[in-house]
Amino acid sequence: MGDLKIFYLYDSNNIPSQLKTIIDPLKPTYTIDGINYLSTYIGYGEAKMMSDEKLFSQKYDTIKGFFGNNIIITGLPKKTFTGLDMMHFVPKVFRDNFQK
């Protein structure tokens, strides 16, 4: 059984106050070599776990097929000592392609 994954679906109206200076709701996608990637911000604790598992190594790395979506790591917020540290912050369109 895998770990619980928490996805926070953001838009310009619901970004947590601790992350308003980091998350850019006006740039939800990036196109690289003709492939669209969703702009994803990963909380401190979750980023550490994903890095330890070698899913990515640094900001702006891409992951194809991440729960049915191609993502680009556009932000790695500092530790907040809250539940936000364990979340993936993804544009709302992420939900449309989500796969278990």
Backbone as a printed PyTorch tensor [residue, N CA C, xyz], in Angstrom:
tensor([[[  0.8470,  -1.1860,   0.0000],
         [  0.0000,   0.0000,   0.0000],
         [  0.8880,   1.2440,   0.0000]],

        [[  0.6160,   2.1750,  -0.8920],
         [  1.4280,   3.3870,  -1.0100],
         [  1.0230,   4.4540,  -0.0160]],

        [[  1.8320,   5.4940,   0.0200],
         [  1.5420,   6.6360,   0.8810],
         [  0.3800,   7.4410,   0.3080]],

        [[ -0.3340,   8.0970,   1.1890],
         [ -1.4110,   8.9900,   0.7840],
         [ -0.8240,  10.2040,   0.0690]],

        [[ -1.3820,  10.5680,  -1.0710],
         [ -0.9460,  11.7440,  -1.8200],
         [ -2.0590,  12.7840,  -1.7550]],

        [[ -1.7030,  14.0110,  -1.4300],
         [ -2.6750,  15.0850,  -1.3050],
         [ -2.4070,  16.1110,  -2.3990]],

        [[ -3.4290,  16.3550,  -3.2180],
         [ -3.3210,  17.3230,  -4.3030],
         [ -4.2120,  18.5200,  -3.9920]],

        [[ -3.6210,  19.6800,  -3.9830],
         [ -4.3350,  20.9330,  -3.7730],
         [ -4.5160,  21.5600,  -5.1390]],

        [[ -5.7680,  21.6550,  -5.5950],
         [ -6.0750,  22.1930,  -6.9190],
         [ -6.2060,  23.7030,  -6.8200]],

        [[ -5.2170,  24.4070,  -7.3570],
         [ -5.2020,  25.8580,  -7.2010],
         [ -5.7060,  26.5970,  -8.4340]],

        [[ -6.1690,  27.8080,  -8.1760],
         [ -6.4400,  28.8010,  -9.2060],
         [ -6.1370,  30.1580,  -8.5730]],

        [[ -6.4390,  31.2280,  -9.2540],
         [ -6.0700,  32.5510,  -8.7430],
         [ -6.8470,  32.9570,  -7.4960]],

        [[ -7.8920,  32.2110,  -7.1390],
         [ -8.7370,  32.5760,  -6.0050],
         [ -8.4950,  31.7870,  -4.7240]],

        [[ -7.6850,  30.7440,  -4.7510],
         [ -7.6070,  29.8910,  -3.5720],
         [ -6.1860,  29.5060,  -3.1330]],

        [[ -5.2120,  30.2840,  -3.4500],
         [ -3.8360,  29.9650,  -3.0610],
         [ -3.6590,  30.2580,  -1.5650]],

        [[ -3.1290,  29.3070,  -0.8110],
         [ -2.9100,  29.5380,   0.6200],
         [ -2.0130,  30.7620,   0.8460]],

        [[ -2.3150,  31.5230,   1.8750],
         [ -1.5930,  32.7730,   2.1260],
         [ -0.0890,  32.5560,   2.2680]],

        [[  0.3410,  31.4320,   2.8400],
         [  1.7670,  31.1590,   3.0180],
         [  2.4930,  30.9690,   1.6870]],

        [[  1.7360,  30.6990,   0.6230],
         [  2.3630,  30.3810,  -0.6670],
         [  2.0300,  31.3900,  -1.7630]],

        [[  1.3520,  32.4740,  -1.4330],
         [  0.9490,  33.4580,  -2.4440],
         [  2.1350,  34.0730,  -3.1870]],

        [[  3.2830,  34.1820,  -2.5540],
         [  4.4460,  34.7640,  -3.2370],
         [  5.1850,  33.7400,  -4.0890]],

        [[  4.7990,  32.4810,  -3.9820],
         [  5.5020,  31.4090,  -4.7060],
         [  4.6900,  30.8940,  -5.8900]],

        [[  3.4050,  30.6350,  -5.6810],
         [  2.5630,  30.0460,  -6.7250],
         [  2.0790,  31.1340,  -7.6810]],

        [[  2.3010,  30.9130,  -8.9750],
         [  1.8650,  31.8440, -10.0100],
         [  0.6670,  31.2470, -10.7500]],

        [[ -0.5540,  31.6550, -10.3820],
         [ -1.7310,  31.0770, -11.0240],
         [ -1.9010,  31.5040, -12.4820]],

        [[ -1.1570,  32.5060, -12.9070],
         [ -1.2750,  32.9850, -14.2870],
         [ -0.4410,  32.1710, -15.2710]],

        [[  0.3770,  31.2670, -14.7690],
         [  1.2090,  30.4180, -15.6280],
         [  1.0080,  28.9480, -15.2160]],

        [[ -0.1830,  28.3730, -15.5040],
         [ -0.4520,  26.9980, -15.0630],
         [  0.1850,  25.9210, -15.9330]],

        [[  0.6330,  26.2810, -17.1400],
         [  1.2530,  25.2790, -18.0130],
         [  2.4960,  25.8330, -18.6880]],

        [[  3.3780,  24.9260, -19.0230],
         [  4.5830,  25.2300, -19.7960],
         [  4.6190,  24.2590, -20.9580]],

        [[  5.0760,  24.7130, -22.1060],
         [  5.2370,  23.8310, -23.2590],
         [  6.7250,  23.7130, -23.5520]],

        [[  7.1900,  22.4700, -23.5380],
         [  8.5990,  22.1700, -23.8000],
         [  8.6470,  21.1150, -24.8980]],

        [[  9.3130,  21.4220, -25.9960],
         [  9.4200,  20.5020, -27.1330],
         [  8.0550,  19.9690, -27.5520]],

        [[  7.0360,  20.8400, -27.5470],
         [  5.7100,  20.4630, -27.9920],
         [  4.8710,  19.7000, -26.9840]],

        [[  5.3870,  19.4940, -25.7810],
         [  4.6530,  18.7650, -24.7420],
         [  4.2360,  19.7510, -23.6590]],

        [[  2.9600,  19.7040, -23.2740],
         [  2.4550,  20.5640, -22.2090],
         [  2.7160,  19.9340, -20.8420]],

        [[  3.1980,  20.7570, -19.9300],
         [  3.4580,  20.3370, -18.5540],
         [  2.7010,  21.2570, -17.6140]],

        [[  2.0760,  20.6870, -16.5920],
         [  1.3650,  21.4820, -15.6060],
         [  2.3390,  21.9970, -14.5500]],

        [[  2.2150,  23.2640, -14.2520],
         [  3.0750,  23.9140, -13.2610],
         [  2.7250,  23.3780, -11.8730]],

        [[  3.6790,  22.7140, -11.2360],
         [  3.4460,  22.0310,  -9.9690],
         [  4.4180,  22.5120,  -8.9040]],

        [[  3.8610,  22.7720,  -7.7480],
         [  4.6420,  23.1960,  -6.5830],
         [  4.5040,  22.0800,  -5.5600]],

        [[  5.6040,  21.6900,  -4.9550],
         [  5.5680,  20.5460,  -4.0450],
         [  6.0140,  20.9790,  -2.6650]],

        [[  5.1560,  20.6960,  -1.6760],
         [  5.4540,  21.0410,  -0.2910],
         [  6.7540,  20.4160,   0.1860]],

        [[  7.3490,  21.0200,   1.1880],
         [  8.6760,  20.6740,   1.6750],
         [  8.8490,  19.1760,   1.9740]],

        [[  7.9710,  18.6170,   2.7820],
         [  8.1030,  17.2090,   3.1680],
         [  7.9000,  16.2650,   2.0050]],

        [[  6.9080,  16.5390,   1.1940],
         [  6.6390,  15.7010,   0.0280],
         [  7.7860,  15.8000,  -0.9740]],

        [[  8.3370,  16.9900,  -1.1610],
         [  9.4720,  17.1650,  -2.0770],
         [ 10.6830,  16.3660,  -1.6030]],

        [[ 10.9200,  16.3670,  -0.3110],
         [ 12.0520,  15.6050,   0.2230],
         [ 11.8690,  14.1170,  -0.0630]],

        [[ 10.6600,  13.6050,   0.1880],
         [ 10.3840,  12.2000,  -0.0610],
         [ 10.5340,  11.8740,  -1.5530]],

        [[ 10.0010,  12.7130,  -2.4220],
         [ 10.1020,  12.4640,  -3.8600],
         [ 11.5470,  12.5470,  -4.3420]],

        [[ 12.2990,  13.4590,  -3.7880],
         [ 13.7150,  13.5820,  -4.1400],
         [ 14.4900,  12.3540,  -3.6720]],

        [[ 14.2150,  11.9080,  -2.4560],
         [ 14.8680,  10.6970,  -1.9270],
         [ 14.5590,   9.4820,  -2.7920]],

        [[ 13.3430,   9.4360,  -3.3670],
         [ 12.9390,   8.3340,  -4.2440],
         [ 13.4000,   8.5470,  -5.6850]],

        [[ 14.1480,   9.6280,  -5.9130],
         [ 14.7230,   9.9540,  -7.2190],
         [ 13.6640,  10.2050,  -8.2980]],

        [[ 12.5100,  10.7560,  -7.8890],
         [ 11.4890,  11.1270,  -8.8590],
         [ 11.8320,  12.4490,  -9.5360]],

        [[ 12.5730,  13.2960,  -8.8340],
         [ 13.1180,  14.5200,  -9.4070],
         [ 14.2900,  14.9400,  -8.5490]],

        [[ 15.1350,  15.8300,  -9.0880],
         [ 16.3020,  16.2600,  -8.3160],
         [ 16.3410,  17.7650,  -8.0620]],

        [[ 15.6360,  18.5340,  -8.9010],
         [ 15.7120,  19.9910,  -8.7390],
         [ 14.5050,  20.6690,  -9.3680]],

        [[ 14.3770,  21.9360,  -9.0550],
         [ 13.3310,  22.7670,  -9.6330],
         [ 13.4670,  22.7530, -11.1560]],

        [[ 12.3520,  22.7410, -11.8280],
         [ 12.2110,  22.7080, -13.2890],
         [ 12.4480,  21.3320, -13.9010]],

        [[ 12.6230,  20.3080, -13.0790],
         [ 12.6010,  18.9510, -13.6130],
         [ 11.1760,  18.6450, -14.0600]],

        [[ 11.0450,  17.7500, -15.0280],
         [  9.7280,  17.3370, -15.5020],
         [  9.4980,  15.8710, -15.1520]],

        [[  8.2300,  15.5320, -14.9830],
         [  7.8290,  14.1460, -14.7460],
         [  6.6610,  13.8720, -15.6830]],

        [[  6.8150,  12.8830, -16.5460],
         [  5.7460,  12.5060, -17.4660],
         [  4.8780,  11.4230, -16.8230]],

        [[  3.5670,  11.5370, -17.0210],
         [  2.6390,  10.5260, -16.5300],
         [  2.4610,  10.5140, -15.0240]],

        [[  2.6280,  11.6470, -14.3660],
         [  2.4580,  11.7280, -12.9140],
         [  0.9660,  11.7660, -12.6090]],

        [[  0.4200,  10.6330, -12.1930],
         [ -1.0160,  10.4900, -11.9680],
         [ -1.8040,  10.9580, -13.2000]],

        [[ -1.3000,  10.5570, -14.3820],
         [ -1.9780,  10.8590, -15.6290],
         [ -1.6560,  12.2120, -16.2230]],

        [[ -0.7480,  12.9510, -15.6230],
         [ -0.4010,  14.2970, -16.0820],
         [  1.1040,  14.4270, -16.2700]],

        [[  1.4840,  15.2890, -17.1900],
         [  2.8860,  15.6860, -17.3030],
         [  3.0380,  16.9420, -16.4510]],

        [[  4.0260,  16.9350, -15.5670],
         [  4.2140,  18.0860, -14.6780],
         [  5.6390,  18.6240, -14.7700]],

        [[  5.7680,  19.8900, -14.4210],
         [  7.0740,  20.5120, -14.2700],
         [  7.1150,  21.0770, -12.8560]],

        [[  8.1820,  20.8050, -12.1470],
         [  8.3340,  21.2840, -10.7760],
         [  8.7460,  22.7550, -10.8500]],

        [[  7.7930,  23.6420, -10.6130],
         [  8.0740,  25.0670, -10.7370],
         [  8.2970,  25.7480,  -9.3930]],

        [[  8.0600,  25.0340,  -8.3190],
         [  8.2880,  25.6450,  -7.0150],
         [  8.4650,  24.6170,  -5.9210]],

        [[  9.3940,  24.9200,  -5.0270],
         [  9.6700,  24.0860,  -3.8640],
         [  9.6310,  24.9960,  -2.6310]],

        [[  8.4210,  25.2010,  -2.0910],
         [  8.2780,  26.1190,  -0.9670],
         [  9.1010,  25.7050,   0.2490]],

        [[  9.4570,  26.7000,   1.0410],
         [ 10.1460,  26.4410,   2.2960],
         [  9.1980,  25.7470,   3.2660]],

        [[  9.7570,  25.1180,   4.2640],
         [  8.9800,  24.4140,   5.2650],
         [  8.0500,  25.3790,   5.9910]],

        [[  6.7620,  24.9840,   6.1000],
         [  5.7800,  25.8220,   6.7860],
         [  5.3860,  25.2480,   8.1480]],

        [[  5.7870,  24.0130,   8.4190],
         [  5.4050,  23.3170,   9.6410],
         [  3.8940,  23.1430,   9.7330]],

        [[  3.2460,  22.9910,   8.5680],
         [  1.8030,  22.7540,   8.4860],
         [  1.5580,  21.6010,   7.5100]],

        [[  0.3020,  21.2520,   7.3280],
         [ -0.0590,  20.2160,   6.3700],
         [  0.3090,  20.5710,   4.9420]],

        [[  0.5380,  21.8600,   4.6780],
         [  0.9360,  22.2850,   3.3300],
         [  2.2470,  21.6210,   2.9060]],

        [[  3.0680,  21.2470,   3.8670],
         [  4.3590,  20.6310,   3.5610],
         [  4.2230,  19.2540,   2.9000]],

        [[  3.0480,  18.6550,   2.9790],
         [  2.8540,  17.3170,   2.4260],
         [  1.9920,  17.3140,   1.1580]],

        [[  1.7500,  18.4850,   0.5920],
         [  0.8460,  18.5780,  -0.5560],
         [  1.5720,  18.8450,  -1.8740]],

        [[  0.8830,  18.4450,  -2.9460],
         [  1.2460,  18.8220,  -4.3110],
         [  0.2550,  19.9150,  -4.7040]],

        [[  0.7420,  21.0460,  -5.1520],
         [ -0.1090,  22.1490,  -5.5800],
         [ -0.1240,  22.1560,  -7.1020]],

        [[ -1.2810,  21.8390,  -7.6610],
         [ -1.4120,  21.6650,  -9.1060],
         [ -2.5860,  22.4920,  -9.6270]],

        [[ -2.5230,  22.9400, -10.8970],
         [ -3.6600,  23.6730, -11.4680],
         [ -4.9020,  22.7730, -11.4870]],

        [[ -6.0600,  23.3820, -11.4400],
         [ -7.3070,  22.6120, -11.3890],
         [ -7.4660,  21.6450, -12.5530]],

        [[ -6.8800,  21.9320, -13.7060],
         [ -6.9860,  21.0430, -14.8550],
         [ -6.3470,  19.6760, -14.5700]],

        [[ -5.4760,  19.5860, -13.5810],
         [ -4.8580,  18.3240, -13.1890],
         [ -5.9340,  17.2610, -12.9560]],

        [[ -7.0300,  17.6780, -12.3520],
         [ -8.1290,  16.7720, -12.0190],
         [ -8.6820,  16.0920, -13.2750]],

        [[ -8.6780,  16.7770, -14.3980],
         [ -9.2630,  16.2160, -15.6240],
         [ -8.5020,  14.9980, -16.1510]],

        [[ -7.2210,  14.9140, -15.8460],
         [ -6.3880,  13.8200, -16.3520],
         [ -5.9780,  12.8320, -15.2680]],

        [[ -6.4480,  13.0460, -14.0520],
         [ -6.0090,  12.2430, -12.9130],
         [ -6.3200,  10.7560, -13.1280]],

        [[ -5.3050,   9.9410, -12.8170],
         [ -5.4680,   8.4730, -12.8620],
         [ -4.9620,   7.8930, -11.5660]],

        [[ -5.6240,   6.8600, -11.1130],
         [ -5.1850,   6.1850,  -9.8790],
         [ -4.0280,   5.2600, -10.1770]]])
